Amino acid sequence: MPDAVPQRTERPPTGTTRPRGWPLYVGGFLGPYGSTMVTPMVPEVAAGLGSTPEVAAGAVTAYMVPFAVLMLVSGTFAERWGRARTMQVSLVLFVVSCGLCVLAPDIGWFLAARALQGATNAFTTPLLVAAITDLVPRARLGRALGLFAGMQAAGQAFSPLVSGPAAAEDWRWAFAFPSVVAVVLALFRPTMTAPGAAVRVVRWRGLANRRLAIACVLSFLCYSAAVALTVLSVLRAEQEFGLGPWQRGLVAAAFGVAGLAAASILGGRLDALGPPRTGVAMNAVMVVGLLLAALGPSVPLLAVGIALVGVAVTGLRTTINALAATSAPGNRAGAASIALSFQFFGGALAPVAWVPVYAAFGDPGFAVVAIVPVVAAATLAVVGPLRIE
């Protein structure tokens, strides 16, 4: 495979004199929503497809594995094929995959359709980050990526609030909402490159740089802690406070709601403070949130801890996306996709690493997860100055 090829030139959507940016932020909703939408309705999916909850829970893994693996290369290939064309094809295939989930006659078919969903989303999220980075002036990039991170937080927050009630009627209805979002994005195509931008040469070797490596480390650590919180807080809410499914869902939603509410402010802080200080501050907030969620003696304190981690993850997402997408100007989508891939690998390993610790040591085992953001903050302190260029 040649190392470099010219990037395809792309025009703004027909009939548009100004870049159409709002679909870029709406698109940030789909990836997180799709990854977690099955979680609240695992028992219903299992019953409807003649399977067991343990097997049906594999729908999350079936989505996440191709999502994470393909994102190692999806951004670079999309830059070569053309961002707009890749986005359109991915959205169409996402709608098809939702239809296959609805029509699934058995659990094997359903898991295969979920894998296709994950594969299609691997070719959307990094392109959105790259497009925002191209279209927004550097002085406002943090705020723009903060809004994008807020929409991702919204996807996590609203997933259980939409799919849970839908499953109460028929779990298949839960796939209607993300399908509609994908159709809207396909019809109202976003501007994927700056109008009049010069043709770039897309290189693999440009991805071997210090800032992208740091972004990948931070991404892995951030999601390792975030997913650990998501899983362990649910276990603690049930075992220690006796919360039922609805109550647990509402407490868990504090993560995404708080992240969405803080997104704009956090993006502005990134513009003002820069990546290192923003990253250290967000990791400090995460430490406090994890300790509250692990050791807080009441449900309100558990919810506050979850909310603080939601704020921290949104701020860190913004920092990581900014570092990654600006690290390789000739291959922004490729850099963003690699950092995102490390994020989901960290999330996939978190339950394996931390659930046994919690099972063995209880709340103190949960609290030990706070060492992860401490390591991330120390990493930022060691690497020294980093700028968004």
Backbone torsions as a table, in degrees:
resi	resn	phi	psi	omega
1	MET	NA	128.7	179.6
2	PRO	-64.0	150.2	-177.6
3	ASP	-72.3	-31.7	-173.5
4	ALA	-141.2	139.1	172.2
5	VAL	-139.1	153.8	178.0
6	PRO	-64.7	142.6	173.9
7	GLN	-75.8	142.1	178.4
8	ARG	-66.4	142.0	174.8
9	THR	-81.3	143.2	-177.6
10	GLU	-133.2	143.9	-180.0
11	ARG	-102.1	156.2	173.9
12	PRO	-60.6	158.0	179.3
13	PRO	-53.3	144.5	-177.4
14	THR	-55.3	136.4	177.3
15	GLY	80.4	8.2	-177.6
16	THR	-110.9	127.1	178.4
17	THR	-96.7	-20.1	176.9
18	ARG	-116.6	150.9	176.6
19	PRO	-56.9	136.5	177.7
20	ARG	-94.7	102.6	-172.6
21	GLY	-99.9	-25.2	-172.5
22	TRP	-60.7	-33.8	178.5
23	PRO	-64.0	-23.4	178.5
24	LEU	-61.8	-38.8	-178.2
25	TYR	-78.4	-37.5	175.9
26	VAL	-61.5	-38.1	179.7
27	GLY	-62.4	-27.1	177.9
28	GLY	-63.8	-18.3	-179.6
29	PHE	-70.5	-35.8	-167.2
30	LEU	-66.3	-44.7	-174.8
31	GLY	-59.7	-56.4	178.7
32	PRO	-62.9	-37.1	179.3
33	TYR	-62.1	-47.7	-178.0
34	GLY	-63.5	-33.6	-176.1
35	SER	-70.4	-32.3	-173.8
36	THR	-109.7	-0.8	-170.9
37	MET	-65.2	-25.5	-177.3
38	VAL	-81.9	-23.5	-172.9
39	THR	-53.3	-46.5	-177.2
40	PRO	-71.3	-13.1	-174.1
41	MET	-121.0	23.3	179.6
42	VAL	-55.3	-47.0	179.5
43	PRO	-60.4	-39.6	-179.0
44	GLU	-68.4	-40.3	177.1
45	VAL	-62.8	-44.7	179.9
46	ALA	-60.5	-46.5	-179.5
47	ALA	-65.5	-40.8	-177.7
48	GLY	-69.6	-25.7	-177.3
49	LEU	-110.0	12.1	176.8
50	GLY	64.9	37.7	-178.3
51	SER	-122.7	-163.5	178.5
52	THR	-115.4	156.1	177.5
53	PRO	-58.2	-34.9	-179.2
54	GLU	-62.6	-42.3	179.0
55	VAL	-71.6	-42.9	-179.2
56	ALA	-62.9	-32.3	178.1
57	ALA	-62.7	-20.0	176.6
58	GLY	-65.4	-7.6	177.9
59	ALA	-63.4	-30.1	177.2
60	VAL	-68.4	-46.4	178.5
61	THR	-64.7	-40.3	180.0
62	ALA	-59.3	-32.8	177.2
63	TYR	-77.8	-46.2	-169.8
64	MET	-71.3	-36.5	-174.4
65	VAL	-64.6	-54.9	177.8
66	PRO	-64.8	-31.7	177.0
67	PHE	-58.6	-51.2	-176.9
68	ALA	-70.8	-43.3	-176.4
69	VAL	-65.8	-46.8	-177.3
70	LEU	-67.7	-27.7	-179.6
71	MET	-69.4	-11.4	172.4
72	LEU	-63.6	-27.2	-176.0
73	VAL	-128.1	-12.7	-170.3
74	SER	-61.7	-40.8	-177.6
75	GLY	-63.0	-43.5	-179.7
76	THR	-65.8	-43.7	178.0
77	PHE	-63.9	-38.2	179.2
78	ALA	-65.1	-38.0	175.9
79	GLU	-61.2	-37.0	-178.7
80	ARG	-75.4	-38.3	-178.6
81	TRP	-77.7	-24.0	-173.4
82	GLY	110.5	123.4	-175.3
83	ARG	-61.2	-48.1	-174.7
84	ALA	-62.9	-45.3	180.0
85	ARG	-62.6	-44.9	-179.6
86	THR	-62.0	-42.4	-179.9
87	MET	-61.4	-44.8	-178.9
88	GLN	-61.6	-46.8	-179.4
89	VAL	-63.4	-41.2	-178.8
90	SER	-64.3	-41.4	-179.9
91	LEU	-65.4	-41.6	177.9
92	VAL	-61.7	-44.6	179.5
93	LEU	-67.0	-31.7	176.4
94	PHE	-63.9	-43.6	177.9
95	VAL	-62.9	-41.5	177.1
96	VAL	-59.8	-43.7	-179.2
97	SER	-64.2	-37.2	175.3
98	CYS	-61.9	-42.0	177.4
99	GLY	-62.2	-38.3	178.0
100	LEU	-65.9	-35.7	175.5
101	CYS	-62.9	-42.8	-179.5
102	VAL	-64.1	-38.2	-176.4
103	LEU	-87.8	0.1	-174.1
104	ALA	-56.8	124.0	177.5
105	PRO	-86.5	-16.7	-179.0
106	ASP	-152.5	174.0	-174.0
107	ILE	-69.4	-31.7	178.8
108	GLY	-63.5	-45.3	176.6
109	TRP	-59.9	-44.1	-177.3
110	PHE	-62.7	-44.6	-179.6
111	LEU	-65.7	-37.3	177.3
112	ALA	-65.0	-39.5	178.1
113	ALA	-66.2	-37.6	176.4
114	ARG	-64.9	-37.1	176.8
115	ALA	-63.0	-39.4	177.4
116	LEU	-65.0	-38.5	175.6
117	GLN	-57.2	-48.1	179.6
118	GLY	-61.9	-40.5	-179.7
119	ALA	-63.7	-41.6	-178.8
120	THR	-67.5	-39.6	-178.9
121	ASN	-69.5	-20.6	176.1
122	ALA	-64.4	-19.9	-178.8
123	PHE	-104.3	16.5	177.9
124	THR	-118.2	-57.3	-172.7
125	THR	-55.4	-48.0	-179.3
126	PRO	-65.0	-29.5	178.2
127	LEU	-68.9	-35.9	178.8
128	LEU	-65.5	-44.0	177.9
129	VAL	-61.2	-43.6	-179.7
130	ALA	-64.2	-41.8	-178.8
131	ALA	-65.1	-43.2	178.2
132	ILE	-60.6	-42.4	-179.5
133	THR	-62.9	-36.1	178.3
134	ASP	-72.8	-36.0	-170.1
135	LEU	-88.2	-24.9	-172.4
136	VAL	-100.3	133.7	175.4
137	PRO	-58.3	147.7	-175.9
138	ARG	-57.1	-34.0	-177.5
139	ALA	-65.3	-21.3	-179.3
140	ARG	-117.3	10.5	-175.5
141	LEU	-64.7	-41.9	180.0
142	GLY	-58.7	-43.2	179.8
143	ARG	-64.5	-40.6	180.0
144	ALA	-65.9	-45.1	178.5
145	LEU	-70.3	-26.4	173.5
146	GLY	-64.6	-41.9	176.4
147	LEU	-62.9	-41.0	178.1
148	PHE	-62.0	-44.6	178.0
149	ALA	-62.8	-34.7	176.6
150	GLY	-63.7	-39.2	177.3
151	MET	-67.5	-33.7	174.4
152	GLN	-65.5	-41.1	176.2
153	ALA	-62.4	-38.0	177.8
154	ALA	-62.8	-37.7	177.4
155	GLY	-60.2	-42.0	177.4
156	GLN	-68.1	-37.7	-176.5
157	ALA	-70.7	-42.3	-172.8
158	PHE	-87.3	-13.6	179.2
159	SER	-56.0	-54.4	179.0
160	PRO	-68.6	-27.1	-177.9
161	LEU	-75.9	-20.1	178.0
162	VAL	-98.9	-50.4	-174.9
163	SER	-71.9	-31.1	178.4
164	GLY	-61.2	-58.0	177.8
165	PRO	-60.6	-35.8	178.8
166	ALA	-61.9	-39.8	-179.1
167	ALA	-66.7	-23.5	177.9
168	ALA	-63.5	-28.3	176.2
169	GLU	-92.4	-59.3	178.1
170	ASP	-162.5	120.5	-173.7
171	TRP	-57.9	-24.2	-178.6
172	ARG	-65.5	-26.3	179.3
173	TRP	-66.0	-22.6	-177.4
174	ALA	-61.9	-22.9	-177.3
175	PHE	-84.8	-5.6	179.6
176	ALA	-69.1	-42.9	-174.4
177	PHE	-62.8	-52.9	178.5
178	PRO	-63.8	-28.7	176.5
179	SER	-64.2	-42.8	179.2
180	VAL	-63.4	-42.5	178.4
181	VAL	-60.1	-43.7	-179.5
182	ALA	-65.1	-39.3	179.0
183	VAL	-64.7	-42.5	177.8
184	VAL	-59.2	-43.4	180.0
185	LEU	-66.6	-35.0	178.5
186	ALA	-69.5	-34.7	-179.6
187	LEU	-77.9	-40.6	179.6
188	PHE	-105.3	79.0	-172.0
189	ARG	-65.5	131.6	176.7
190	PRO	-75.5	158.3	171.7
191	THR	-75.6	120.9	-172.8
192	MET	-98.8	-17.6	175.2
193	THR	-138.4	155.7	179.2
194	ALA	-64.4	132.2	179.0
195	PRO	-55.2	132.4	178.8
196	GLY	79.5	7.2	-179.1
197	ALA	-64.3	143.2	179.3
198	ALA	-71.4	152.2	176.1
199	VAL	-66.0	130.5	-179.0
200	ARG	-105.1	156.1	172.2
201	VAL	-95.8	120.3	-175.6
202	VAL	-88.7	117.5	-175.4
203	ARG	-119.8	139.3	172.5
204	TRP	-71.4	-39.9	-172.6
205	ARG	-65.3	-21.8	178.1
206	GLY	-65.9	-15.5	-179.9
207	LEU	-80.0	-11.5	179.2
208	ALA	-88.0	80.6	-179.6
209	ASN	-142.0	159.6	-172.5
210	ARG	-64.1	-43.2	-176.0
211	ARG	-66.7	-38.3	177.8
212	LEU	-66.9	-38.9	177.7
213	ALA	-60.7	-42.6	178.6
214	ILE	-65.4	-42.0	178.3
215	ALA	-59.8	-38.9	179.9
216	CYS	-66.8	-41.8	177.8
217	VAL	-62.6	-46.9	179.8
218	LEU	-63.6	-38.9	-179.8
219	SER	-63.2	-45.5	179.3
220	PHE	-61.1	-47.9	-177.5
221	LEU	-67.1	-42.1	-178.8
222	CYS	-58.0	-48.7	-176.5
223	TYR	-78.8	-24.5	172.7
224	SER	-60.0	-45.8	179.4
225	ALA	-70.9	-40.0	-176.1
226	ALA	-65.4	-44.8	-179.8
227	VAL	-70.8	-35.6	174.5
228	ALA	-58.1	-45.2	177.1
229	LEU	-59.4	-46.0	-177.2
230	THR	-57.8	-45.5	-177.1
231	VAL	-74.0	-48.8	-173.5
232	LEU	-70.7	-32.5	178.9
233	SER	-68.0	-35.1	176.0
234	VAL	-65.4	-44.3	178.3
235	LEU	-61.6	-43.2	-179.4
236	ARG	-67.2	-40.0	179.8
237	ALA	-61.1	-36.9	179.7
238	GLU	-78.3	-47.3	-171.6
239	GLN	-76.4	-37.5	-175.5
240	GLU	-97.7	-31.4	-175.5
241	PHE	-112.4	-4.1	175.6
242	GLY	65.5	29.2	-179.1
243	LEU	-76.4	140.0	176.8
244	GLY	-83.8	-178.5	-175.2
245	PRO	-58.5	-44.5	-178.7
246	TRP	-65.2	-44.6	-179.8
247	GLN	-64.4	-40.9	178.3
248	ARG	-63.7	-39.4	178.6
249	GLY	-62.8	-40.2	179.8
250	LEU	-67.9	-40.8	178.2
251	VAL	-64.9	-42.7	-179.6
252	ALA	-65.2	-31.1	-179.0
253	ALA	-65.1	-18.1	178.4
254	ALA	-58.4	-29.2	179.6
255	PHE	-59.0	-55.6	-176.7
256	GLY	-73.9	-37.5	-179.1
257	VAL	-63.2	-44.8	179.8
258	ALA	-65.6	-40.0	178.6
259	GLY	-63.5	-41.7	178.4
260	LEU	-64.2	-43.1	-178.1
261	ALA	-64.4	-33.5	-175.2
262	ALA	-93.4	-5.7	-169.0
263	ALA	-57.8	-48.0	-176.6
264	SER	-63.5	-43.3	179.4
265	ILE	-63.2	-43.0	-178.4
266	LEU	-65.1	-38.5	177.2
267	GLY	-63.2	-40.1	176.7
268	GLY	-63.9	-37.4	178.0
269	ARG	-65.5	-36.1	177.8
270	LEU	-63.7	-42.4	177.5
271	ASP	-60.4	-38.1	-175.2
272	ALA	-82.9	-39.1	-171.7
273	LEU	-98.0	-26.2	-174.9
274	GLY	88.8	164.2	-174.6
275	PRO	-61.2	-45.9	-174.6
276	PRO	-61.8	-50.3	-177.8
277	ARG	-67.4	-37.6	176.5
278	THR	-63.6	-44.4	-179.3
279	GLY	-63.0	-42.7	178.6
280	VAL	-63.6	-43.7	-179.8
281	ALA	-62.5	-43.0	-178.8
282	MET	-68.0	-36.2	177.0
283	ASN	-67.9	-33.5	175.3
284	ALA	-64.9	-42.0	176.4
285	VAL	-61.9	-38.5	179.5
286	MET	-64.7	-39.4	177.7
287	VAL	-58.0	-48.3	-179.7
288	VAL	-61.5	-44.1	-179.4
289	GLY	-63.0	-43.5	179.4
290	LEU	-63.2	-41.5	-179.9
291	LEU	-66.8	-38.9	176.7
292	LEU	-64.8	-44.8	-179.3
293	ALA	-64.9	-32.9	-176.9
294	ALA	-82.7	-35.7	-170.1
295	LEU	-118.1	-9.1	-179.6
296	GLY	-58.5	133.0	-173.9
297	PRO	-84.5	6.9	-178.2
298	SER	-143.4	163.1	178.3
299	VAL	-63.5	-42.9	177.6
300	PRO	-57.8	-39.6	178.5
301	LEU	-69.4	-35.7	174.2
302	LEU	-59.5	-45.3	-179.9
303	ALA	-64.9	-39.8	178.0
304	VAL	-62.3	-42.7	177.9
305	GLY	-60.8	-43.8	178.1
306	ILE	-62.1	-42.1	-179.9
307	ALA	-63.2	-42.3	179.5
308	LEU	-62.9	-39.7	177.4
309	VAL	-66.6	-36.4	175.8
310	GLY	-60.5	-41.6	176.2
311	VAL	-62.8	-46.8	-178.0
312	ALA	-62.0	-43.1	-178.8
313	VAL	-65.4	-38.5	177.8
314	THR	-63.2	-43.7	176.9
315	GLY	-64.0	-38.9	179.7
316	LEU	-71.9	-37.2	174.6
317	ARG	-56.6	-45.2	-179.5
318	THR	-61.2	-45.5	-179.9
319	THR	-63.3	-46.2	-177.8
320	ILE	-64.5	-46.1	-179.8
321	ASN	-62.1	-40.2	179.3
322	ALA	-64.8	-45.4	178.7
323	LEU	-62.5	-45.0	-175.6
324	ALA	-67.7	-51.9	-172.7
325	ALA	-67.5	-26.7	178.4
326	THR	-92.3	-1.7	-177.5
327	SER	-78.6	-22.3	-177.0
328	ALA	-138.9	81.8	-176.4
329	PRO	-55.7	-28.8	179.2
330	GLY	-82.3	-7.2	-178.0
331	ASN	-153.2	60.2	-175.3
332	ARG	-61.1	-45.4	-178.0
333	ALA	-65.0	-37.6	177.8
334	GLY	-62.6	-42.7	178.7
335	ALA	-66.6	-43.6	179.8
336	ALA	-63.0	-39.1	-177.0
337	SER	-68.3	-35.9	179.0
338	ILE	-67.0	-44.2	178.5
339	ALA	-62.5	-40.2	178.4
340	LEU	-66.2	-35.8	178.1
341	SER	-61.5	-44.1	177.8
342	PHE	-62.3	-34.1	177.2
343	GLN	-58.1	-47.6	-175.6
344	PHE	-78.2	-27.0	171.6
345	PHE	-64.4	-42.2	176.6
346	GLY	-60.7	-42.4	178.8
347	GLY	-66.0	-38.0	-179.0
348	ALA	-66.6	-33.5	-178.5
349	LEU	-82.8	-17.9	-174.3
350	ALA	-58.2	-49.0	-179.5
351	PRO	-60.6	-38.8	179.8
352	VAL	-63.8	-37.2	-176.2
353	ALA	-79.5	-39.2	-166.5
354	TRP	-105.4	-25.8	179.3
355	VAL	-62.5	-43.7	177.1
356	PRO	-62.0	-34.9	178.2
357	VAL	-65.2	-42.7	177.7
358	TYR	-65.3	-40.9	179.6
359	ALA	-63.1	-34.0	-177.2
360	ALA	-81.8	-36.2	-170.6
361	PHE	-120.9	-2.9	178.2
362	GLY	68.8	-142.6	-175.7
363	ASP	-56.8	-42.0	176.3
364	PRO	-59.1	-35.0	176.5
365	GLY	-64.9	-37.1	174.7
366	PHE	-63.6	-44.6	-177.0
367	ALA	-62.9	-28.1	-178.8
368	VAL	-62.0	-23.3	178.5
369	VAL	-57.2	-24.8	-179.7
370	ALA	-61.0	-15.5	178.1
371	ILE	-67.8	-24.2	-177.9
372	VAL	-64.9	-52.4	176.2
373	PRO	-64.9	-25.4	174.8
374	VAL	-64.0	-43.5	177.5
375	VAL	-63.4	-40.1	-179.9
376	ALA	-64.2	-44.0	178.5
377	ALA	-63.3	-40.8	178.2
378	ALA	-63.2	-37.9	177.4
379	THR	-59.7	-45.4	178.8
380	LEU	-63.9	-37.7	179.5
381	ALA	-66.4	-34.5	-177.0
382	VAL	-76.6	-39.2	-172.6
383	VAL	-72.4	-20.9	176.4
384	GLY	85.4	-163.1	-172.3
385	PRO	-60.1	138.2	173.7
386	LEU	-135.9	136.1	179.6
387	ARG	-124.6	150.9	172.2
388	ILE	-87.1	116.2	-173.8
389	GLU	-110.5	NA	NA
